[in-house]
């Protein structure tokens, strides 16, 4: 029986709503007493506590936080620096913009989340700031929708040639099985669709994309309470800003055909995997739709199984599942490979 036949699709497949979140085991994260005192001192101010509450609900720039708080930019920046130095906030630069959000990992993240959860949800002291946060979100959504509307016809041209995204996502869940995901990295995340699809079974999810307009759409789509463990970052997917072995699942959905050197993406993605981690590539099988190269900037007209499996092997991975989903004119392929587990985990 082939791998394609081993994977069962349909009503029995797991949906995002059915998939569990990873909870981990053993004692929670801890920090030294000195670090705890520093973090508590940083949070012991009404403005900084408000900043933690805001940055837990959304990634925000300094200018957005200035408009929400109604304070000067230098003053807000000083508060942000104290919170970042204490490990309670994370700071990420994207071109001329800097985004702030609550820390996602470790004891500092647990403390920051706990402090925010202890605040009364309808506390009148936060009412004005939360109303202004909603205004910022509405402005973002309007800008993202304008970009999406301008480009949607081009995307729809390609979508009509292959199977629906829902079919692809069902197949992806089938490939992943029932395992929880601790850390997910989505390369070329675009609108963040795959992050949303997999977020319900991941403890932490990060999407990387170079296009700031696409990231704006992703931020709007993921700016919900159930996605507080998900973040998107501007970056080059061939120069990833993470240490090797940081993730147990890496995905690349309809990204490879835009690459001049697709093999480089496979090599870089493989380096991100922990022992036992998995890489999943979703792209087109080889085809003759040359207009996609001329009109949609596709560099490659799809890939074949032998090619993908060879790149997996060269990158130290073992090919696992292969699945083909025929569409009207294009066939979508899903290929997965794994990094060998440690000897004591085999």
LUMBA-34859 format. One record per residue (C-alpha): y, x, z. Coordinates in steps of 0.2 Angstrom, whole numbers, plus 5000, padded with zeros to 4 digits. Layout:
BEGIN
+-------+------+------+
| north | east |   up |
+-------+------+------+
|     Y |    X |    Z |
...
+-------+------+------+
***
This chain:
BEGIN
+-------+------+------+
| north | east |   up |
+-------+------+------+
|  5000 | 5000 | 5000 |
|  5017 | 5007 | 4995 |
|  5032 | 5008 | 5007 |
|  5041 | 4995 | 4997 |
|  5026 | 4983 | 5001 |
|  5025 | 4987 | 5019 |
|  5043 | 4981 | 5023 |
|  5043 | 4962 | 5025 |
|  5059 | 4952 | 5022 |
|  5064 | 4935 | 5024 |
|  5065 | 4922 | 5039 |
|  5057 | 4934 | 5051 |
|  5069 | 4948 | 5049 |
|  5081 | 4952 | 5063 |
|  5099 | 4946 | 5062 |
|  5114 | 4955 | 5070 |
|  5115 | 4941 | 5083 |
|  5096 | 4943 | 5087 |
|  5097 | 4962 | 5089 |
|  5099 | 4969 | 5107 |
|  5112 | 4981 | 5112 |
|  5106 | 4998 | 5119 |
|  5108 | 4999 | 5138 |
|  5101 | 5016 | 5141 |
|  5092 | 5020 | 5157 |
|  5093 | 5030 | 5173 |
|  5110 | 5033 | 5183 |
|  5126 | 5030 | 5175 |
|  5138 | 5043 | 5170 |
|  5147 | 5053 | 5184 |
|  5162 | 5065 | 5186 |
|  5168 | 5077 | 5198 |
|  5179 | 5071 | 5213 |
|  5193 | 5081 | 5206 |
|  5192 | 5072 | 5189 |
|  5190 | 5055 | 5197 |
|  5206 | 5058 | 5207 |
|  5215 | 5064 | 5192 |
|  5210 | 5048 | 5182 |
|  5214 | 5036 | 5196 |
|  5231 | 5044 | 5198 |
|  5234 | 5042 | 5180 |
|  5230 | 5024 | 5180 |
|  5240 | 5020 | 5196 |
|  5255 | 5014 | 5187 |
|  5259 | 4997 | 5180 |
|  5264 | 5003 | 5163 |
|  5249 | 5014 | 5161 |
|  5237 | 5001 | 5168 |
|  5245 | 4989 | 5154 |
|  5242 | 5003 | 5141 |
|  5223 | 5004 | 5146 |
|  5222 | 4985 | 5144 |
|  5230 | 4985 | 5127 |
|  5220 | 5000 | 5121 |
|  5204 | 4992 | 5127 |
|  5207 | 4977 | 5115 |
|  5214 | 4986 | 5100 |
|  5217 | 5003 | 5092 |
|  5236 | 5005 | 5093 |
|  5249 | 5017 | 5087 |
|  5264 | 5023 | 5097 |
|  5276 | 5013 | 5087 |
|  5265 | 4997 | 5090 |
|  5264 | 5001 | 5108 |
|  5283 | 5004 | 5109 |
|  5286 | 4987 | 5101 |
|  5273 | 4978 | 5113 |
|  5280 | 4987 | 5129 |
|  5298 | 4986 | 5125 |
|  5301 | 5004 | 5131 |
|  5307 | 5019 | 5123 |
|  5296 | 5030 | 5112 |
|  5297 | 5046 | 5123 |
|  5293 | 5036 | 5139 |
|  5278 | 5028 | 5131 |
|  5272 | 5044 | 5124 |
|  5273 | 5052 | 5141 |
|  5262 | 5038 | 5148 |
|  5250 | 5040 | 5134 |
|  5249 | 5059 | 5137 |
|  5245 | 5057 | 5155 |
|  5231 | 5045 | 5151 |
|  5224 | 5056 | 5137 |
|  5224 | 5071 | 5148 |
|  5215 | 5061 | 5162 |
|  5201 | 5057 | 5149 |
|  5204 | 5038 | 5150 |
|  5212 | 5036 | 5132 |
|  5207 | 5044 | 5115 |
|  5220 | 5050 | 5103 |
|  5216 | 5052 | 5084 |
|  5228 | 5057 | 5070 |
|  5227 | 5049 | 5053 |
|  5240 | 5057 | 5042 |
|  5257 | 5053 | 5049 |
|  5250 | 5040 | 5062 |
|  5241 | 5043 | 5078 |
|  5230 | 5030 | 5085 |
|  5226 | 5027 | 5104 |
|  5211 | 5018 | 5111 |
|  5200 | 5017 | 5127 |
|  5188 | 5032 | 5129 |
|  5171 | 5027 | 5122 |
|  5159 | 5039 | 5131 |
|  5155 | 5045 | 5148 |
|  5161 | 5042 | 5165 |
|  5179 | 5041 | 5160 |
|  5175 | 5027 | 5148 |
|  5166 | 5018 | 5161 |
|  5180 | 5020 | 5174 |
|  5193 | 5014 | 5161 |
|  5183 | 4999 | 5156 |
|  5180 | 4994 | 5174 |
|  5199 | 4996 | 5179 |
|  5203 | 4984 | 5164 |
|  5189 | 4971 | 5169 |
|  5196 | 4971 | 5187 |
|  5213 | 4964 | 5181 |
|  5214 | 4945 | 5181 |
|  5212 | 4939 | 5163 |
|  5227 | 4927 | 5164 |
|  5238 | 4939 | 5175 |
|  5256 | 4934 | 5171 |
|  5261 | 4952 | 5172 |
|  5252 | 4955 | 5156 |
|  5256 | 4939 | 5147 |
|  5271 | 4945 | 5137 |
|  5262 | 4961 | 5131 |
|  5247 | 4951 | 5126 |
|  5257 | 4939 | 5116 |
|  5266 | 4954 | 5107 |
|  5248 | 4962 | 5104 |
|  5244 | 4946 | 5095 |
|  5259 | 4948 | 5084 |
|  5254 | 4965 | 5080 |
|  5237 | 4959 | 5075 |
|  5244 | 4946 | 5064 |
|  5255 | 4958 | 5055 |
|  5240 | 4970 | 5052 |
|  5230 | 4955 | 5046 |
|  5243 | 4950 | 5033 |
|  5245 | 4968 | 5026 |
|  5226 | 4970 | 5025 |
|  5224 | 4953 | 5016 |
|  5238 | 4958 | 5004 |
|  5228 | 4973 | 4999 |
|  5212 | 4964 | 4999 |
|  5218 | 4951 | 4987 |
|  5226 | 4963 | 4976 |
|  5209 | 4973 | 4974 |
|  5196 | 4959 | 4976 |
|  5195 | 4955 | 4958 |
|  5189 | 4972 | 4954 |
|  5176 | 4972 | 4968 |
|  5170 | 4955 | 4962 |
|  5166 | 4962 | 4945 |
|  5154 | 4974 | 4952 |
|  5147 | 4962 | 4965 |
|  5142 | 4950 | 4951 |
|  5130 | 4963 | 4944 |
|  5119 | 4965 | 4959 |
|  5111 | 4956 | 4973 |
|  5121 | 4949 | 4987 |
|  5126 | 4959 | 5002 |
|  5116 | 4947 | 5014 |
|  5100 | 4952 | 5005 |
|  5105 | 4970 | 5007 |
|  5108 | 4968 | 5025 |
|  5092 | 4959 | 5028 |
|  5083 | 4973 | 5020 |
|  5092 | 4986 | 5030 |
|  5087 | 4977 | 5046 |
|  5069 | 4977 | 5040 |
|  5070 | 4995 | 5037 |
|  5077 | 4999 | 5055 |
|  5064 | 4988 | 5063 |
|  5068 | 4983 | 5081 |
|  5074 | 5000 | 5088 |
|  5091 | 5000 | 5097 |
|  5104 | 5012 | 5091 |
|  5113 | 5023 | 5103 |
|  5126 | 5031 | 5091 |
|  5129 | 5025 | 5073 |
|  5139 | 5034 | 5060 |
|  5144 | 5025 | 5044 |
|  5150 | 5036 | 5030 |
|  5163 | 5029 | 5018 |
|  5164 | 5013 | 5029 |
|  5177 | 5004 | 5018 |
|  5180 | 4987 | 5025 |
|  5169 | 4990 | 5040 |
|  5156 | 4977 | 5034 |
|  5141 | 4988 | 5039 |
|  5148 | 4993 | 5056 |
|  5150 | 4974 | 5060 |
|  5132 | 4970 | 5053 |
|  5125 | 4984 | 5065 |
|  5136 | 4983 | 5079 |
|  5126 | 4971 | 5089 |
|  5112 | 4983 | 5091 |
|  5122 | 4999 | 5093 |
|  5129 | 5006 | 5109 |
|  5143 | 5015 | 5100 |
|  5148 | 5015 | 5081 |
|  5160 | 5025 | 5071 |
|  5165 | 5023 | 5053 |
|  5173 | 5036 | 5043 |
|  5184 | 5033 | 5027 |
|  5198 | 5043 | 5018 |
|  5207 | 5027 | 5011 |
|  5220 | 5021 | 5024 |
|  5221 | 5004 | 5016 |
|  5203 | 5001 | 5017 |
|  5203 | 5006 | 5036 |
|  5217 | 4994 | 5038 |
|  5205 | 4980 | 5033 |
|  5192 | 4987 | 5043 |
|  5203 | 4988 | 5059 |
|  5207 | 4969 | 5057 |
|  5189 | 4964 | 5054 |
|  5183 | 4974 | 5069 |
|  5198 | 4970 | 5081 |
|  5187 | 4958 | 5091 |
|  5180 | 4958 | 5109 |
|  5162 | 4960 | 5103 |
|  5167 | 4976 | 5093 |
|  5176 | 4986 | 5107 |
|  5162 | 4999 | 5105 |
|  5166 | 5001 | 5087 |
|  5179 | 5012 | 5079 |
|  5185 | 5018 | 5062 |
|  5193 | 5035 | 5058 |
|  5201 | 5042 | 5043 |
|  5192 | 5058 | 5037 |
|  5183 | 5067 | 5024 |
|  5165 | 5062 | 5024 |
|  5160 | 5080 | 5018 |
|  5170 | 5088 | 5032 |
|  5164 | 5077 | 5047 |
|  5174 | 5080 | 5064 |
|  5158 | 5079 | 5074 |
|  5146 | 5091 | 5082 |
|  5129 | 5093 | 5074 |
|  5116 | 5081 | 5081 |
|  5128 | 5068 | 5088 |
|  5120 | 5052 | 5080 |
|  5103 | 5044 | 5079 |
|  5108 | 5033 | 5064 |
|  5119 | 5038 | 5049 |
|  5122 | 5026 | 5035 |
|  5130 | 5027 | 5018 |
|  5132 | 5011 | 5009 |
|  5138 | 5012 | 4990 |
|  5146 | 5028 | 4993 |
|  5135 | 5041 | 4984 |
|  5139 | 5036 | 4966 |
|  5157 | 5040 | 4969 |
|  5153 | 5058 | 4974 |
|  5154 | 5074 | 4963 |
|  5141 | 5082 | 4973 |
|  5130 | 5068 | 4981 |
|  5118 | 5081 | 4988 |
|  5132 | 5088 | 4999 |
|  5134 | 5071 | 5008 |
|  5115 | 5071 | 5011 |
|  5116 | 5088 | 5018 |
|  5131 | 5084 | 5029 |
|  5123 | 5068 | 5035 |
|  5107 | 5076 | 5040 |
|  5116 | 5088 | 5051 |
|  5123 | 5074 | 5061 |
|  5106 | 5068 | 5066 |
|  5098 | 5071 | 5082 |
|  5079 | 5074 | 5083 |
|  5070 | 5058 | 5078 |
|  5086 | 5051 | 5070 |
|  5087 | 5042 | 5054 |
|  5098 | 5042 | 5038 |
|  5099 | 5027 | 5027 |
|  5107 | 5028 | 5009 |
|  5111 | 5011 | 5000 |
|  5116 | 5013 | 4982 |
|  5111 | 5009 | 4964 |
|  5096 | 5014 | 4955 |
|  5099 | 5023 | 4939 |
|  5107 | 5012 | 4926 |
|  5116 | 5012 | 4909 |
|  5132 | 5002 | 4914 |
|  5144 | 5015 | 4908 |
|  5159 | 5004 | 4910 |
|  5157 | 5007 | 4929 |
|  5161 | 5025 | 4926 |
|  5176 | 5021 | 4915 |
|  5183 | 5006 | 4924 |
|  5178 | 5008 | 4943 |
|  5178 | 5027 | 4945 |
|  5159 | 5029 | 4947 |
|  5154 | 5047 | 4946 |
|  5135 | 5044 | 4945 |
|  5126 | 5030 | 4936 |
|  5114 | 5027 | 4950 |
|  5099 | 5038 | 4957 |
|  5081 | 5038 | 4956 |
|  5068 | 5039 | 4970 |
|  5062 | 5057 | 4966 |
|  5080 | 5063 | 4967 |
|  5084 | 5056 | 4984 |
|  5068 | 5061 | 4991 |
|  5071 | 5079 | 4985 |
|  5088 | 5079 | 4993 |
|  5081 | 5072 | 5009 |
|  5067 | 5086 | 5010 |
|  5080 | 5100 | 5006 |
|  5090 | 5094 | 5020 |
|  5076 | 5095 | 5033 |
|  5072 | 5076 | 5033 |
|  5056 | 5067 | 5030 |
|  5057 | 5053 | 5017 |
|  5052 | 5036 | 5026 |
|  5056 | 5019 | 5017 |
|  5060 | 5016 | 4999 |
|  5065 | 4998 | 4994 |
|  5072 | 4991 | 4977 |
|  5082 | 4975 | 4976 |
|  5084 | 4970 | 4958 |
|  5100 | 4960 | 4953 |
|  5107 | 4953 | 4937 |
|  5111 | 4970 | 4929 |
|  5109 | 4983 | 4943 |
|  5096 | 4986 | 4956 |
|  5101 | 4991 | 4973 |
|  5090 | 5005 | 4982 |
|  5088 | 5008 | 5000 |
|  5081 | 5025 | 5005 |
|  5078 | 5031 | 5023 |
|  5073 | 5047 | 5030 |
|  5070 | 5054 | 5047 |
|  5073 | 5071 | 5056 |
|  5057 | 5077 | 5065 |
|  5057 | 5073 | 5084 |
|  5056 | 5086 | 5097 |
|  5038 | 5092 | 5100 |
|  5037 | 5083 | 5117 |
|  5044 | 5067 | 5109 |
|  5031 | 5066 | 5095 |
+-------+------+------+
***
